[in-house]
Amino acid sequence: MATVSIGSAWDDLLAWLGTLGEEYGVDPLIYAILYVGSAPFFFGSMAWLIRTLRRREAILLPAISAAFFFSLPTLYVFVAGRNLPAWIYALLIGLAVLGVITAARRIRSALRQPDQRSADRRPQ
């Protein structure tokens, strides 16, 4: 019976990801940094977009900001990647479409809820 330690499995995973990065030109560490680092900016852009929609103001800049930060890691793969299999492109496009659908549902849900800040300011 073979035993595998967690440290050994982790090292094997990192080594495998490194070989993929070399083979396809996409550095897994840069991808992870972009993925984690863009998340706060995406959520901030979504809050900005929802607030702008509630105020019935122009949504072009918040929408562009949200779309950019949502797609930043994927854009990195498309720009830096070389000789990627077709299924990777299909997967990334599918995930992007799913993300847009999910974001649209969240925006609709947030717009249905009353704005608590404006409700708190109303005289009673």
Secondary structure, DSSP 4 states (H G I P E B T S, - for coil): -----HHHHHHHHHHHHHHHHHHHS--HHHHHHHHHHHHHHHHHHHHHHHHHHHTT---HHHHHHHHHHHHHHHHHHHHH--S--HHHHHHHHHHHHHHHHHHHHHHHHHHHS--HHHHHHS--
